[in-house]
Amino acid sequence: MADPPPTLRNRKTAISEPQQPESPDSKKEDHIPQKTPQTGFLAILFLILGVLGLLGVAGAAAAYIYYQNPGEYFWIVPPPPWEAVPGDTEWVVDFSADVLKRDAVVAAFKHAWSAYERDAMGDDEYHPITRKGSNLTAAGGIGYTVIDSLDTMLLMGLDAEYARARAWVADSLTFDRDANFNTFETTIRVLGGLLAAHELTDGDDLYLERAVALADRMLPVFDTPTGLPLSMVNLAKRVGVADADNHGLVSTAEATTLQLEFRYLGYLTDNLEYWDKAERVMKVVRQARLPNGLTPIFMSPEHGKFMTSEIRLGSRGDSYYEYLLKQYLQTGSVETVYREMYEDSMNAIHENLIAVSNTRKLTFTKELHPQRLDYTGQNTWVRALKQDHLVCFLGGSLMLGATTAGALTPPSVPPTSAELTPAGRRDWTTGIRLIETCVDTYRTASGLAPEIVHFRENIEKGSDWFIKGARPPGEPPVYDARYILRPETVESLFLAWRLTGNPRYRQYGWEIFEAIEKHCRVPGGGYASVLNVEQVPVVWEDKMETFLMSETLKYLFLLFTDDSVLPLHEYVFNTEAHALPIFSPSVRTGFS
């Protein structure tokens, strides 16, 4: 990597990354840890106890898994020492707006929106270099970019731009498209965007009417033997469609990142069908829990079980964990089953997926990958020291969870150790450290973070993390090296700022914004993705993701505005950063 910028010396579309050539630095991730005499003895002891029934059914299952994988995977990681805030510098908590930086973010949004409106109004996606739009299907689009941007315009006070966008929704939006749309993406971007616009306009009926029209077309995705949704929906025919590319399976994130939107729509309309169908999914997921509490990234809509697949916090898994906490918060923290599911998952993550790098002690998350059957007919698992940029939502989410689900009393800003449970203190500290790691991945030649990083096991090999298969500037870049205007790190920075008042988070956010302005801004309008974050001058990809205006610029705006805008005790954000209000439910969770 190049030297970091001086100020950084002293952070859906869920995309499955293609396989890249192995790097000599990463070969160890493909080997199963060897059973040492000590771990082998413990494994046999646990297995015998499990077989004798002394550990119970769950214990026996866990013992067998441990026997197959005795290394570090299933050792309980001790909680890190309490760390209220990073660094030693004290500060005065001041949530007033940084007007100059806030207005710079608004100007960036206008630069992006005006180009889209000029060249592609109504199209799903925008290509800023060729100055044209495109739709997700040959049958036409459903306004992804317009609807994704509505609430950002409302928050920024862009009245003229908003008025034209609303007129397009009123006059031109149609969902009568004979084509397959992704259930997850359509929910988080379009349904979520309509519901947020309804909330921020104090109940504009246009958005609720459109939300109901869309949701009614989508409900058939839940008509499976288990109630788990199908991955696609034909909006014109009103039928769910299985994902042929994944043999009819649905990813865990796809199935469990619909609940905030459908439950809130059920609350607004008093139509409990929306609520019940979304909630039934969570009941199936709870019943399918694995003995170790970990969550593979695929489920079977036919059987309601987790399938043998990777366990990770990145693509196809990430927002499952995010929505566990937010479902608990959305309904005023009265549905304790979601808090229990959240706490169970956070315990499993800390016991199995949190790691620390050797050289600079950076906290990161690893993955577990299933391998071929061994001689006993069982799967074995190997670790991958790999972290997607998508995982960078987790730092802020852990801090939010620590001050809500993990709080003993209403916490201070920042919280004190005495105000949090032991798990809350653990999650808070891990969250802080994960954010520092995510910010560290922006210390590249361009100041932008790659899509995926790997971490080294050997202390003598230099930097803690690297881009797998990286090629010299000028050669075709690997997929992992790109920056596609992702929001996850600035999302965590916003949450960390609101929960601590520590100005370092604003500083980090501003440095990221400056890098986006310098390397992604297209002079003729819009912003482009960067193909290789380690090559300057950068090479662009001709695409501006909708989440730039929905998430990245919105979270930066919220980072620099005052804390009266969308306070955390009144709103939850869906995974596309659409703000939905916390409310008191008229019904309670139908499972435990």
C-alpha positions in Angstrom: 0.0 0.0 0.0 1.0 3.6 -0.5 1.7 5.8 2.5 -1.6 7.1 4.0 -2.6 10.7 3.8 -1.0 12.7 6.6 -4.3 13.4 8.3 -5.1 9.7 8.5 -1.8 8.5 9.9 -2.1 8.9 13.9 -15.1 2.2 7.0 -27.3 -3.2 -0.7 -26.4 -4.4 -3.1 -25.2 -7.6 -1.5 -22.7 -8.9 -4.0 -21.0 -12.3 -3.9 -17.4 -11.7 -4.8 -15.8 -13.8 -7.6 -13.0 -16.1 -6.7 -9.5 -14.5 -7.0 -6.1 -16.0 -7.4 -4.5 -17.0 -4.2 -2.0 -14.7 -2.6 1.1 -16.3 -1.0 0.1 -14.3 2.1 -3.3 -16.1 2.4 -2.5 -19.7 1.9 -2.8 -20.6 5.6 -6.5 -19.8 5.6 -7.1 -22.9 3.5 -5.7 -25.3 6.1 -7.6 -26.9 9.0 -5.9 -26.1 12.3 -4.0 -29.1 13.6 -5.2 -30.9 16.8 -2.5 -30.3 19.4 -2.2 -33.0 22.1 -3.9 -30.6 24.5 -6.8 -29.7 22.3 -7.1 -33.2 21.1 -7.5 -34.5 24.7 -10.1 -31.9 25.4 -12.0 -32.7 22.2 -12.1 -36.4 23.1 -13.2 -35.6 26.6 -16.0 -33.4 25.4 -17.0 -36.0 22.9 -17.3 -38.7 25.5 -19.3 -36.5 27.8 -21.6 -35.6 25.0 -22.1 -39.2 24.0 -22.9 -40.2 27.6 -25.5 -37.5 27.6 -23.9 -35.5 30.3 -23.9 -32.4 28.2 -27.4 -32.8 26.8 -28.4 -32.9 23.2 -27.2 -29.4 22.3 -24.0 -30.1 24.2 -23.4 -33.4 22.4 -23.8 -31.7 19.1 -21.5 -28.9 20.1 -19.0 -31.4 21.4 -18.9 -33.2 18.1 -18.5 -30.0 16.1 -15.6 -29.1 18.5 -14.0 -32.5 18.0 -14.0 -31.8 14.2 -12.7 -28.2 14.6 -10.9 -27.9 17.9 -8.7 -24.9 17.0 -9.6 -21.3 17.9 -13.1 -21.4 16.3 -14.9 -22.6 19.4 -12.8 -21.2 22.2 -14.6 -18.5 24.1 -12.9 -15.2 23.4 -12.6 -13.3 26.7 -14.3 -9.9 26.6 -11.9 -7.0 25.8 -11.1 -4.5 28.6 -13.6 -1.6 28.9 -12.8 1.2 26.5 -15.2 4.1 26.9 -13.7 6.0 24.0 -10.6 5.6 21.8 -7.6 7.7 22.6 -6.7 9.8 25.6 -7.8 13.2 24.5 -10.8 14.7 26.4 -13.4 16.8 24.7 -16.6 18.7 25.3 -19.7 17.0 23.9 -21.2 19.5 21.4 -23.8 18.2 18.9 -24.3 21.6 17.1 -24.0 21.5 13.3 -20.8 21.9 11.5 -22.4 24.2 8.9 -19.6 24.4 6.4 -19.1 20.6 6.2 -22.9 19.9 6.3 -23.4 22.3 3.3 -20.5 20.8 1.4 -22.3 17.4 1.7 -25.6 19.0 0.5 -23.7 20.4 -2.5 -22.3 17.0 -3.3 -25.8 15.5 -3.2 -27.0 18.3 -5.6 -24.1 17.5 -8.0 -25.2 13.8 -8.0 -28.9 14.4 -8.2 -28.9 17.1 -10.9 -26.9 14.9 -13.3 -29.2 12.0 -12.7 -32.3 14.2 -13.2 -30.8 15.7 -16.3 -29.9 12.5 -18.0 -31.9 9.6 -16.5 -34.9 10.8 -14.5 -37.0 7.8 -13.5 -34.4 5.2 -14.5 -33.3 2.7 -11.8 -29.6 3.4 -12.2 -27.3 6.1 -13.5 -24.0 6.0 -15.5 -22.3 9.4 -15.0 -19.5 9.0 -17.6 -21.7 8.1 -20.5 -24.5 10.3 -19.0 -27.3 7.8 -19.4 -29.6 5.8 -17.2 -30.6 2.1 -17.2 -33.2 -0.1 -15.7 -32.9 -3.4 -13.8 -35.2 -5.2 -16.3 -36.1 -5.1 -20.0 -39.7 -4.5 -18.9 -38.7 -1.2 -17.3 -37.8 0.2 -13.9 -39.6 1.0 -10.7 -37.8 4.2 -9.8 -35.0 2.9 -7.6 -32.9 6.1 -7.7 -35.8 8.5 -7.3 -37.5 6.7 -4.4 -34.1 6.0 -2.7 -33.4 9.7 -2.7 -36.6 11.2 -1.5 -36.0 11.3 2.2 -32.4 12.6 1.7 -33.9 15.6 -0.2 -36.4 16.1 2.5 -33.8 16.1 5.3 -31.5 18.5 3.3 -34.3 20.9 2.6 -34.0 20.7 -1.2 -37.5 21.7 -1.8 -37.4 22.3 -5.6 -35.6 19.0 -6.3 -38.0 17.2 -4.0 -41.1 18.7 -5.6 -40.0 17.4 -9.0 -39.2 14.0 -7.6 -42.6 13.8 -5.9 -44.3 14.7 -9.2 -42.6 11.8 -10.9 -43.8 9.4 -8.3 -47.3 10.8 -8.6 -47.4 10.8 -12.4 -45.0 8.2 -13.8 -44.3 5.5 -11.2 -45.7 2.1 -12.0 -45.2 -1.3 -10.5 -46.9 -3.1 -13.4 -43.7 -4.6 -14.7 -43.7 -8.1 -16.1 -40.2 -9.0 -14.9 -38.4 -10.4 -11.9 -37.2 -8.0 -9.2 -35.1 -8.9 -6.2 -37.4 -9.1 -3.1 -34.7 -7.8 -0.7 -33.6 -4.9 -2.8 -37.1 -3.8 -3.7 -38.1 -3.9 -0.1 -35.2 -2.0 1.4 -34.9 0.6 -1.4 -38.4 1.2 -2.8 -40.8 0.1 0.0 -38.5 1.5 2.6 -38.0 4.7 0.7 -41.8 5.2 0.3 -42.4 4.6 4.0 -39.7 7.1 5.0 -41.0 9.7 2.7 -44.5 9.2 4.2 -43.0 9.7 7.7 -40.9 12.8 6.9 -43.8 14.5 5.1 -46.1 14.0 8.1 -48.2 11.5 6.3 -48.4 12.3 2.6 -51.0 9.7 1.4 -49.3 9.4 -2.0 -46.4 7.5 -0.5 -48.6 5.2 1.6 -50.8 4.4 -1.4 -47.7 3.5 -3.5 -46.3 1.4 -0.6 -49.5 -0.6 -0.3 -49.6 -1.1 -4.1 -46.0 -2.4 -4.0 -46.4 -4.6 -0.9 -49.6 -6.3 -2.2 -47.7 -7.3 -5.4 -44.9 -8.7 -3.2 -46.8 -10.7 -0.7 -46.8 -13.9 -2.8 -43.1 -14.3 -2.2 -44.0 -15.6 1.3 -46.3 -18.4 -0.1 -43.8 -21.2 0.5 -44.1 -24.3 2.7 -42.2 -22.6 5.5 -43.1 -18.9 4.9 -39.5 -18.0 4.1 -39.7 -15.7 1.1 -38.5 -16.4 -2.4 -35.6 -14.3 -3.7 -37.5 -12.7 -6.6 -40.9 -11.4 -7.4 -42.7 -10.8 -10.7 -44.5 -7.6 -9.9 -47.0 -7.7 -12.8 -47.9 -11.4 -12.3 -47.8 -11.1 -8.5 -45.8 -14.4 -8.1 -42.7 -15.2 -6.2 -39.8 -16.7 -8.1 -37.0 -18.9 -6.8 -33.4 -17.9 -7.4 -32.2 -20.4 -10.0 -28.6 -19.3 -9.5 -28.7 -20.5 -5.9 -30.8 -23.7 -6.5 -33.9 -22.1 -5.1 -32.3 -21.1 -1.7 -32.7 -17.7 -0.2 -29.9 -15.9 1.6 -30.2 -15.3 5.3 -30.0 -11.5 4.8 -32.6 -11.6 2.0 -35.1 -13.4 4.2 -34.6 -11.4 7.4 -34.2 -7.9 6.0 -37.9 -7.2 5.2 -39.3 -7.0 8.7 -38.9 -3.4 9.6 -40.6 -2.3 6.4 -43.5 -4.8 6.3 -44.2 -4.5 10.1 -44.3 -0.7 9.9 -46.7 -0.9 6.9 -48.9 -3.3 8.9 -48.9 -0.8 11.7 -49.8 2.1 9.4 -52.6 0.3 7.6 -53.9 -2.0 10.4 -53.4 -4.9 7.9 -51.8 -7.6 10.0 -51.1 -9.7 6.9 -48.0 -7.6 6.2 -46.9 -8.0 9.9 -47.6 -11.7 10.2 -45.9 -12.8 7.0 -42.7 -10.9 7.9 -42.7 -12.1 11.5 -43.3 -15.7 10.6 -39.9 -15.6 8.9 -38.3 -14.8 12.2 -40.0 -17.6 13.9 -38.6 -20.1 11.4 -35.1 -18.6 11.8 -35.3 -18.9 15.5 -36.4 -22.6 15.3 -33.6 -23.3 12.9 -30.9 -22.1 15.3 -27.7 -24.1 15.2 -26.1 -25.3 18.4 -23.3 -22.8 18.3 -25.6 -19.9 17.5 -23.8 -19.2 14.2 -25.8 -18.4 11.1 -24.9 -19.7 7.6 -25.7 -17.4 4.7 -28.3 -19.7 3.0 -31.7 -21.1 4.0 -34.2 -23.4 2.3 -37.7 -22.0 1.8 -38.8 -25.6 1.3 -37.6 -27.0 4.6 -36.9 -23.9 6.8 -33.4 -25.0 7.7 -30.0 -23.4 7.3 -28.0 -25.0 4.5 -24.3 -25.8 4.6 -22.8 -22.6 3.5 -20.4 -19.9 4.5 -20.7 -18.2 7.9 -19.9 -14.5 7.6 -21.0 -11.0 8.5 -20.6 -9.6 5.0 -22.7 -10.2 1.9 -25.8 -12.4 2.3 -25.5 -12.4 6.1 -24.9 -8.8 7.2 -28.3 -7.2 7.6 -29.7 -10.2 9.4 -27.8 -9.1 12.5 -28.6 -5.5 11.9 -32.3 -6.1 11.9 -32.4 -8.3 15.0 -31.5 -5.2 17.0 -33.6 -2.8 15.0 -36.7 -5.0 15.3 -36.3 -4.8 19.0 -35.9 -1.1 18.9 -38.6 -0.4 16.3 -41.5 -1.4 18.6 -40.3 0.4 21.7 -38.1 -2.4 23.0 -41.1 -4.4 24.2 -40.6 -7.5 22.0 -37.9 -9.2 24.0 -37.6 -12.2 21.7 -35.7 -10.0 19.3 -33.4 -8.8 22.0 -32.7 -12.5 23.0 -32.0 -13.4 19.4 -29.7 -10.4 19.1 -27.8 -11.2 22.2 -27.5 -14.8 21.2 -26.0 -13.8 17.9 -23.6 -11.3 19.4 -22.3 -13.9 21.8 -21.8 -16.3 18.9 -20.0 -13.7 16.9 -17.6 -12.9 19.8 -16.9 -16.5 20.5 -16.2 -17.5 16.9 -15.7 -14.6 14.4 -13.9 -11.7 16.2 -10.2 -11.7 15.7 -7.2 -9.4 16.3 -4.4 -8.8 13.9 -0.8 -9.6 15.0 1.1 -6.4 14.3 -1.1 -3.4 15.2 -3.8 -5.3 17.1 -6.6 -4.3 14.7 -10.0 -5.9 15.6 -11.7 -7.5 12.6 -14.1 -10.3 11.7 -13.3 -13.5 10.0 -15.4 -16.0 8.1 -15.9 -19.8 8.4 -16.1 -21.8 5.1 -17.4 -25.3 4.9 -15.1 -27.9 3.2 -15.7 -31.3 1.7 -16.9 -34.1 3.9 -14.3 -35.8 6.0 -14.0 -39.6 6.5 -16.8 -39.6 9.1 -19.2 -37.9 6.6 -19.2 -34.6 8.4 -18.3 -31.2 7.1 -15.1 -29.5 8.3 -14.6 -25.8 8.6 -11.7 -23.5 7.8 -11.3 -19.9 8.7 -10.8 -17.1 6.2 -9.2 -13.9 7.5 -11.4 -11.9 5.2 -13.6 -8.9 5.8 -16.0 -7.2 3.4 -16.5 -3.4 3.5 -20.2 -4.4 4.1 -19.1 -5.6 7.6 -18.3 -2.1 8.6 -21.9 -1.5 9.6 -21.2 -3.7 12.7 -19.1 -1.3 14.7 -21.8 1.3 15.0 -24.5 -1.4 15.4 -22.6 -2.9 18.3 -22.3 0.5 20.0 -26.1 1.2 19.4 -26.9 -2.3 20.9 -24.7 -1.7 23.9 -26.5 1.5 24.8 -30.0 0.0 24.3 -30.2 -3.8 24.6 -27.1 -3.7 26.8 -27.9 -0.8 29.0 -28.8 -1.1 32.7 -30.0 2.5 32.9 -30.4 5.3 30.3 -26.7 5.8 29.4 -24.7 9.0 29.4 -22.9 10.3 26.3 -20.6 8.5 26.1 -21.8 5.8 28.5 -19.9 4.8 31.6 -19.0 1.2 32.4 -21.5 1.1 35.3 -24.4 1.9 32.9 -23.9 -1.1 30.7 -24.2 -4.9 31.3 -21.0 -7.0 30.9 -22.2 -7.9 27.4 -22.9 -4.2 26.7 -19.4 -3.3 27.7 -18.0 -6.0 25.5 -20.0 -4.9 22.5 -19.2 -1.2 23.0 -15.5 -1.9 23.1 -15.6 -4.2 20.1 -17.6 -1.7 18.2 -15.1 1.1 18.8 -12.3 -1.1 17.7 -14.0 -2.4 14.6 -14.7 1.2 13.5 -11.0 2.0 13.9 -10.1 -1.0 11.7 -12.6 0.0 9.0 -11.2 3.6 9.0 -7.8 2.0 8.6 -8.8 0.4 5.4 -9.3 3.9 3.9 -5.5 4.4 4.3 -4.8 3.7 0.7 -3.3 5.7 -2.2 -6.6 7.2 -2.9 -7.9 7.5 0.7 -10.8 5.1 -0.3 -11.4 1.7 1.1 -11.4 -1.5 -1.0 -14.4 -3.7 -1.3 -12.7 -6.7 0.5 -9.6 -7.0 2.6 -7.7 -10.0 4.0 -5.6 -10.0 7.1 -2.2 -11.6 7.5 -1.3 -14.3 10.0 2.4 -13.7 9.9 3.7 -10.8 11.9 6.8 -10.4 9.8 5.0 -9.7 6.5 4.3 -6.0 6.9 0.8 -4.3 6.9 -1.9 -6.1 8.8 -4.3 -6.2 5.9 -3.9 -6.5 2.1 -6.0 -6.7 -1.1 -5.9 -10.3 -2.2 -4.5 -10.8 -5.7 -3.6 -7.1 -6.0 -1.9 -6.2 -9.2 0.4 -3.2 -9.9 -1.2 0.0 -11.1 -2.0 -0.1 -14.8 -2.8 -3.8 -14.9 -6.5 -5.0 -14.8 -7.6 -4.7 -11.1 -9.1 -7.4 -9.0 -12.6 -7.2 -7.8 -11.6 -6.7 -4.2 -9.7 -3.5 -5.0 -12.7 -1.4 -6.0 -14.6 1.3 -4.1 -18.3 1.5 -5.2 -19.3 4.5 -3.0 -20.2 2.2 -0.1 -21.8 3.7 3.0 -21.1 1.2 5.8 -18.2 3.0 7.5 -19.8 6.4 7.5 -22.9 4.8 8.9 -20.9 3.6 11.8 -19.2 6.9 12.2 -22.6 8.7 12.4 -23.7 6.3 15.1 -20.5 6.6 17.0 -20.7 10.4 16.9 -24.2 10.4 18.2 -23.3 8.0 21.0 -20.0 9.6 22.1 -19.8 13.2 20.8 -16.2 12.4 20.1 -15.0 14.8 17.3 -12.7 12.2 15.9 -15.6 10.6 14.2 -16.5 13.8 12.4 -12.8 14.1 11.4 -12.8 10.6 10.0 -16.0 11.2 8.0 -14.7 14.4 6.6 -11.5 12.8 5.3 -13.6 10.1 3.6 -15.8 12.7 2.1 -12.8 14.6 0.8 -11.5 11.4 -0.8 -14.8 10.8 -2.5 -14.9 14.4 -3.8 -11.3 14.2 -5.1 -11.5 10.8 -6.8 -15.1 9.9 -7.5 -16.7 13.2 -8.5 -17.3 13.4 -12.3 -16.9 17.0 -13.5 -20.0 16.8 -15.8 -22.1 15.6 -12.9 -22.5 12.6 -10.7 -20.0 10.3 -9.0 -18.3 7.2 -10.3 -17.0 4.0 -8.7 -13.2 3.5 -8.5 -11.7 0.3 -9.9 -8.5 0.3 -7.9 -8.2 2.2 -4.6 -4.4 1.8 -4.7 -4.0 3.5 -8.2 -3.8 7.3 -8.5 -4.9 8.8 -10.8 -7.9 6.5 -10.4 -9.7 4.7 -13.1 -13.5 5.0 -13.0 -16.3 2.5 -13.5 -19.3 4.1 -15.2 -21.8 3.6 -12.4 -23.2 5.6 -9.6 -24.9 3.3 -7.1 -28.2 4.5 -5.7 -27.0 4.1 -2.1 -24.6 7.0 -2.7 -27.6 9.4 -2.3 -29.7 7.2 -0.1 -27.0 6.2 2.4 -23.4 7.6 2.0 -24.3 11.2 1.6 -27.2 11.0 4.0 -25.1 9.6 6.8 -22.4 12.2 6.1 -25.1 14.9 6.3 -26.4 13.5 9.6 -22.8 13.4 10.9 -22.4 17.1 10.4 -25.9 18.4 11.2 -27.1 18.8 14.8 -28.6 15.9 16.8 -32.1 17.1 16.7 -32.4 15.7 13.2 -33.6 12.1 13.4 -32.7 11.4 17.0 -31.8 7.8 17.7 -34.4 7.4 20.4 -37.1 8.2 17.9 -36.0 6.5 14.7 -34.4 3.3 13.4 -32.8 3.3 10.0 -33.5 0.4 7.6 -30.5 -1.1 5.9 -30.8 1.4 3.1 -30.7 4.3 5.6 -34.5 5.1 5.3 -35.7 6.4 8.6 -38.7 4.7 10.2 -40.2 5.9 13.5 -40.1 3.9 16.7 -43.8 3.1 17.7 -45.9 1.3 20.2 -47.3 -1.8 18.6 -50.9 -2.7 18.9 -50.0 -6.4 18.6 -47.2 -8.4 20.1 -44.8 -10.9 18.7 -46.5 -14.1 17.9 -43.6 -16.4 19.0 -41.1 -16.8 21.7 
